[in-house]
Amino acid sequence: MSWNRTIKHEATGAYKRIWAVIKKIPQGRVATYGQIAFLAGLPHHARQVGYALNALPDESNLPWHRVINSQGKVSLRAEPGCEKIQQRLLEEEGVIFDLNSRVSLERFQWNPRVLKL
């Protein structure tokens, strides 16, 4: 069994908190890695959000595609083409990308009032 596959089956408490926040992002909205980390009680741990997304079980229905970087862009992935899939999924939800492949965070960023995990 590969190391990555083992991690996927042993989700940490931090990963579970991150996933719980991501699950609450509404359709047509996006959140940044740093925003998710903050809301999950892990301020300054934006990279851990990326690790948690990478560790998602294959059968997950978590809206992973709603998480973007602080520049309003889809982050590059190790697997080519994933960025286009993420952009397409967001566009299908009504999120608009500009000519530089950026999302207006002012317009589309999720702003929860109070988050209860």
C-alpha positions, 0 to 999 in steps of 0.5 A: 500500500502506498504512503498516500493511500494509507493517509487517505484512510487515516484522516486526522482530526485537522483534516476532518475539520477542514473537510467540514468547513469545505462541505459548507461552501455553497454552490456558486461560491469559492473560498481560499485555502487560507480562509478554510484553514482559519475557519477550521481553527488552523490559522496560517496553515493554508498548505494543510488545506491542500494536503487535506484535499489531496487526502480525500477518499476517491469516493468523496463528494466534497465540493473540493473545486470550490477552494482556490488560492488567495489570488482568485486562481485555481492552483496548479496540480501535479496531475495535468488537466485538473485545473481545467476540470476545476474551472469547468465545475466552478463555471457550471455553478455560475462562477465567472473567470476573467481573461487572466483565469481569475475569480473576483473574490469580492463577488464570489468569495463565501463569507459565512457569518457564523460557522458551527462545525 
